[in-house]
Amino acid sequence: MASIDFKHTPYGDLALISMRGSEDIASQVDYYLKQWRNIPEDESFVIQANCPRFGTGEAKAVLKHTARGLDAYILCDCFNYSVTYKMYGQTVPMSPDDHYQDLKRIIAALGGKARRITVIMPMLYEGRQHRRTARESMDCAMALQELVAMGVKNIVTFDAHDPRVNNAIPLDGFDNVQAAYQMIKALLKTVPDIKLDRDHTMIVSPDEGGMGRCIYYSSVLGLELGMFYKRRNYSVIVNGRNPIEAHEFLGNDITGKDLILVDDMISSGESMLDIAAKLKEKGAGRIFIFSTFGLFVEGFDKFDEYYRDGKIDKIFTTNLIYQPKELLEREWYCSVNMSKYIALLVETLNLDNSISSLLDPVDRIKKIVAKYEGK
């Protein structure tokens, strides 16, 4: 028996709220939504909200629109360090903690009047502090519980460092979205001569923790898979982490093959570049890096050096978090635009439809690869 195809109506009046630092991607999402809904160019789904600061650095949130009846989607980039505020006359860059506090202020300003609140936080706040291994805080779990307690119904994030943190809020909406389709599309457009078959290309995981996402790429594209094992010194802590002593490769022969390294984030990039160098020593062909989030916390000089030396060929990261102008100008860099995907998620959720097909893009990936190969 066929199931009923329900025709849903909007859950509430669609509203986008952009936190400071998310204005560009919110504007692009707004553009697509207006196109799909035939909204005049001079109108917008984005409602004005800001968080003015007092001289001490304290803040409050102010909404310039009624909240009653809204299906509100708050876009929040907690890692936009280009946003600043004044405190005691000094210019202070906003930390992830500052962005998170402003997010809570916006939710509080809605005052329980919105029909539904969805937080779209591409890179999950404190996502790397997701489990307890010693006597330490559980920041990510606490943040999720705090948002839900304030009335947030859905949290949408991308490529969570550990999606099991969803267990902190098992009865509430938590969607972990992948950028696999957009990454592959960008690769095929940027590197038109790449051959996505087992004889010419291979997927490589930089560590055991990233095997899940690499297995996905390997399965969908039908490519072989390799992995690096990180041997760390757990007796020492340097810059808040245990230093890596060596990388060991597990996998078949890579001689002459193009390699795609896949990870959720590039922080300093030290381990990723070390792996790229070791793969080149083993005879690898071109090396392409997929990383949903490019933080580049120690700058771009080492990436420039490795590109000049032919150890890396292209790095793909998304526009889900802040991208400085210096990064966008790099010859080795390719920005993967995710705004249309976010707009699709917002459009589908507002109509109260399932986003299952958007979360699993296997069919779309196979279609674009077949089109590229002329099948």
Secondary structure, DSSP 8 states (H G I E B T S, - for coil): ----------SSEEEEEE-TT-HHHHHHHHHHHHHHTT--TT--SEE-EE--B-TTS-B--EESS--TTEEEEEE--TT-TT-EEEETTEEEE--HHHHHHHHHHHHHHHTT-SSEEEEE-SS-TTTT--S-SSS---HHHHHHHHHHHTT--EEEEES-S-GGGGGGSTTSEEEEE--HHHHHHHHHHH-TT---STTTEEEEESSGGGHHHHHHHHHHHT-EEEEEEEEE-TT--BTTB--EEEEEEESS--TT-EEEEEEEEESS-HHHHHHHHHHHHTT---EEEEEEEE--TT-SHHHHHHHHTTS--EEEEESSS---HHHHT-TTEEEE--HHHHHHHHHHHHTT---HHHH--HHHHHHHHHHHTT-
